[in-house]
């Protein structure tokens, strides 16, 4: 499943136990990020602010830019930022959802959301991934259904 992950959702996934399953689902290739260079740079700036050592920042940079882990799109049009940027990535990249952390991004529905793209919390994403997985591959992974 292709998703756009807002930087705040990534930060919380590293710091909050209820969101860690999102990073695990990404690691296990149950979800794939839709990114561009601007979003990768925002992720890396966030990780630097979280005081990750340089070695781990390089590792994350490789992971975020890996075609196995992410659909990498060309740079966005000049002037796109925040929610507009995430909607653009979702629309161009065919993402099923934009994952955000509640309270830091205005609550959905946001005006101009790309047709068919939902704004979901990590918990809502887990439920969707678990449902899709159980329908196609048997029992859901317990890490996702928590």
C-alpha angles and dihedrals in degrees: 000000000000116000139171110227117203115222092243090057090051091050092050091046088060095045107031123066093214092060101041091094088070092063090044091052089050092047090050091048095243087126129027124203125235106217144156130200093269093055093045088054090051090051091050093048088052092049090049090052087052086060098244112171117255091251091058092045089057090048091050090047090055092046094048091049097044115116088216091059102031144030101230115209130192118268114290124249113281113272100030113131140155117349093001090056092049092048090050092051092047093049097045094039097044094238118178093212147006109227115212137167111247116245097027098065121042111269117262144285089070118189114263096018109171112260111273095007116122127203105225138175119235089258091054090047091053091053091050094047091047092049093049091045095049092049093052108024110027124252119019120251108261091226090064100045097054 
